[in-house]
């Protein structure tokens, strides 16, 4: 499994955003300072208030609104799925990041969440993947 831990300024705003993307929550691992977002059975995003996130790190908590702190990429099953997820993100408080990139066999687009964390969504034609 992959657990991605993200500091957030407003947990309620972040919960609403990720719910708007169509993700579910594991309430067993959520509380007033933490929300466990289930992207799929093997990917969980832990949204942590900035003070809670600070409990797990040494030094300052980075500000993704001021500088890019990470790039998280998700795969999609089609170009339409890429565009649909990005559209939902923009409808629920996200912002566009880089323009879509179309390489024919690979297509991707990106957005930021309300805190500025960057998400890329990409599709690749599996016929072009070499084993």
VENSUL-V718447 format. One record per pair of residues at least 24 apart in sequence whose C-alpha atoms are under 6 Angstrom apart, sorted by the first residue. I is the first residue (numbers start at 1). GAP is how many residues later the second one is. D is the distance in Angstrom with one decimal. If there is no record, write none. Layout:
BEGIN
i:I gap:GAP d:D
i:I gap:GAP d:D
END
This chain:
BEGIN
i:1 gap:41 d:4.5
i:1 gap:42 d:5.9
i:2 gap:41 d:4.9
i:3 gap:41 d:4.9
i:3 gap:42 d:5.7
i:4 gap:41 d:4.7
i:4 gap:42 d:6.0
i:5 gap:40 d:5.9
i:5 gap:41 d:4.7
i:6 gap:41 d:5.1
i:6 gap:42 d:6.0
i:7 gap:41 d:4.9
i:7 gap:42 d:5.5
i:7 gap:43 d:4.9
i:7 gap:46 d:5.6
i:8 gap:40 d:5.8
i:8 gap:41 d:5.0
i:8 gap:42 d:5.6
i:17 gap:75 d:5.3
i:20 gap:72 d:5.9
i:21 gap:67 d:5.6
i:21 gap:68 d:6.0
i:64 gap:52 d:4.9
i:64 gap:53 d:5.6
i:65 gap:50 d:6.0
i:65 gap:51 d:4.5
i:71 gap:47 d:5.3
i:72 gap:47 d:5.0
i:73 gap:46 d:5.8
i:73 gap:47 d:4.4
i:73 gap:48 d:5.6
i:74 gap:47 d:4.9
i:75 gap:46 d:5.7
i:75 gap:47 d:4.9
i:75 gap:48 d:5.8
i:76 gap:46 d:5.7
i:76 gap:47 d:5.0
i:78 gap:45 d:5.6
i:82 gap:39 d:5.6
END
